[in-house]
Amino acid sequence: MIDCHCHLEQKDYEQDKEYIIEQCKQELKAIVTCSAHPKDIGLSVDISKSHEGFIFLALGIHPTYIKEITDDEIDEGIREIEEHSKDIVAIGEAGLDYYWVKEQEWQEKQKILFKKLVQLAKKLNKPLIIHSRNASEDTISILEQEGMKGKKVLMHLFMDRKNLAKVIENGWLVSIGPSINKSKDIKKIAKDMPLKNILLETDSPWFQQENQKYGTPLNVKIPCEKIAEIKHITIREVEKQTDLNAISFFDLKIR
């Protein structure tokens, strides 16, 4: 299995990161770690370079940070991402979040940041990992306006059933995480989404399970098993196809 979305740069992993990574190497094929704040770029690059061929890197700026990052810091972060273009397999997270950011003024600033990151992905010819929470219509609209129909777009932890048809029509992928066990909407998305358009993820260290201090990429087994159950196929079939999907989407050079 491949965990296509986690955050190994988070402080939760500070003490035992290498131990966790070695555990993951025993059971997983690859990990894509996503750095979502400019201050974490350096650490994230170091983590991926230390485990080249197993850990792959996406760099972006999460929309919920919009209130704490200045315009200059955004521009500097984008420059730094561009400098590391050879070290990354995707741009992301990028997108909109109206759950945590409710003020229209800040939502508009999120849109500006989002468009900059979409344009960066196009410039660098990299896939785009999308964060969209309570903001699907605007997110999809901006992606379409920016010419991303039929392009490599991954809707990370997508939960909006009513807009799933649009995602499928635009040829985009969704990634499904451990929250599938608790969400009827995600179960329905897993049922309706063709397997060739699904990736597995954990968003760890979040979504920790019972008796876990925090989530790890090994939790990718949870969505894999549940998708197999929903689609009435084997775990091996889900594992094999989602691996192929991730390798193709990110152009992973696994060792």
N, C-alpha and C positions, 0 to 999 in steps of 0.2 A: 504493500500500500504506500501511497504518497500523501503526506500532509501538505496540502497546497497553500495553507495559510496559518501561520502561528507567529509569535512575537518573542523570539529567543533573546532579544535585547532587554526585556523587562527585568526589573529588579528581583522579581520572584525567583529568577533562575541564578542570581548572582553567586550563591554559595555552592550549588551543585550542578552547574550547567554542563560541565564536561561529563559528569556521571550520567546525566539524563541523555545527552547526545550519544554516548556509547551504548546505553540501553536501546535507544532508537535504532542504532545501526544494526542491532541484532534482529530487529523485526520489521523495519521499514525499508523501502527502496530509496526514498529521498524525502527531503523537507524543503519547503519554500518558506523562509522567514521574511516577514514584512516589517520594515522600519517605518514608523508613522510620524516621527518627529525629527526635525533637522538636527537636534542635539545628539540623536542616537545613530547618525549615519556612520561615523567612524567606528564605533563598537560593532555595528551590524556588518560592516565590510570585513572587519577582522574575524568575526565569527564564521562568516561564509568562506573566507580564504583559508582559515584553519582546517576546514573540513570540505575542501574543494571536491566536487563530484558527488557529494552527498547533501550538503546544505547549499541551497541556492537563494539568491537575494532579490527582494523587491524593495524599492525605495519610493516613498511618497510623503505626503503631508496630510494627516487626518483632519477632516473638516471640523471636528470638535475642538481643535487647537486654535481656531481662528481668532479667539478673543485674547489669546496670550502671546501670539506671534505677530511681530510688526511686519509691515510691508517689506522693509529692508531685509528682515530675517527670512521672509518667504522667498524673495528674489535670490538671496545668498544660498538658501537651501536648494532651490532649483538649479542654481549654477553648480553646486556641489554634486547633486544627483547627476547632472550632465557630465561632470568630470569622471564619475564612476560608471559611465554607460557600459563599459566593457565588463564590469563586475556584476551587472544585474541582468535578471531575466524578465523583469516587468517594472512598470510604474504603478505604485499603489501602496497604501490605500489612497484613493482619491474619491471625492464625491460630495454628498450633501447629508447633513444630519439635522433634521428639524425636531428630533426628540429631545436632545440636550440643548440645542440652540433654537430658541423660540422667537427671538426678536428679529423682525424683518430686516433691520439694518445689517445684522450680522449674517443672516441668511443670504443677503445679497452679496456680502463679502465672500461667503463660502462659494457662491457661484463663480466669482471672479477667479478665486484660487483654483477651483475645479477646472475651469476652462484652460487655465495656464498649464495644469498637469496633463490634460487631454492633449493639448498642443505639443507638450514635451514628449509624450508617448508617440505621437505621430512623427515628430522630428527625429526621434531616436529609433523609430520602427520597433517599438516594444509593446507587448501586450499591456492591457490596462486592468487593474484590480479595483473594483468599485465598492465603496461603502455607501449604502443608501438606507437611511432609517427615517421613516415617516416622510419620505421625500421622493417617492418613486417617479411620480409624474414629471417633476422638474428634472430629475436625474436623467431619465430616458429622453426627455425633450432636448436637453443639452447635448447628450451623446449623439442624437440624430442630427441636430444642427451642426455639430462638429464633424459630421461625415463618418461616424463610427458604425453605421449599419454594415453588417457583414465583416466587420473587423474583429480582432481578438480582444474581446471584452469579457471579463469574469465578474458576475454579480455575486459578491461575497456575502454569505449568510442571508441570501435573498428570501424575504418572507411574504411578499405582496402577491398573493394568488391572483388578484384581479388584473394585474399587469403582466402575468407570466406569459400570456399569448404574445405580447409585444416583444418580450425577451426572446422567445423562441423564433418569432418572425424575423427578428434582426440577426439571428444566427449567433447569439451570445450564449455563454455558459453560466451555470450557477454552481456554487460550491455549498455543500451541505455538511453541517457539523453536528456535535452531540446534542444540540437543542432539538433535533428531530424527535427525540424520545418524548418531549413534553409539548410539542407544538402540532396541532392539527393542520395548520396552514402549511408547515414544512413537509409534513407527511403527504399532503395533497400535491405539493410541488414535486416531491420525489416520485409520486405516482404518475403525474402528467408529463414530466420532463423526460425526453428521450435519454437513455443511459449514456449515449455518445456525447451528451451535452452536460454531463454532471462530473464534478470533481469532489473529492473528499477533503475536509479540513477540520481543524480543532479550534482555531482562534485562541489556542492556549497562550498564556497561563489562565485565561478565563474558561468558564464552563467546566470547572473541576467537578469530579464525581465524588460520590460518598466515600469517605475515608481518604480523600486526596487533599494535600495541602494546597495544591494548585493543579490546573490542567497541564497535561504534557501532550506532545504529538502522538503518543501511543493511543490516545483516546480516539484516534481516527478509526479504530475498529468499530466504534459505536455506530456512526452513520453507515459504515459499510454493511454491518449486520442488519440494520433496520431497513436500508434500501433493498437488500436482498429479500427480506421478509415481505416488504410492500409489493415488490415487482414479481414475487414468486419465482425467483431464480436463486442460484447458489451464491454464497459469499465469494467463492472463487471467480465467478463471472463478473461480479461487481468490481472486485479487486483488479482483475485483468483489464477491464474496459476503462475504469477510471484512471489506472496507471497510464494506459495508452493516451487517454485524453490529456492528462497533465503533461506527459512528455511532449506531445504534439503542441499543446497550447503554449508552453513556456520554452519549447525547444531545448529541453534538458539534456545535458551531456553527462549522463550518470556513469560513474565508474564502479 
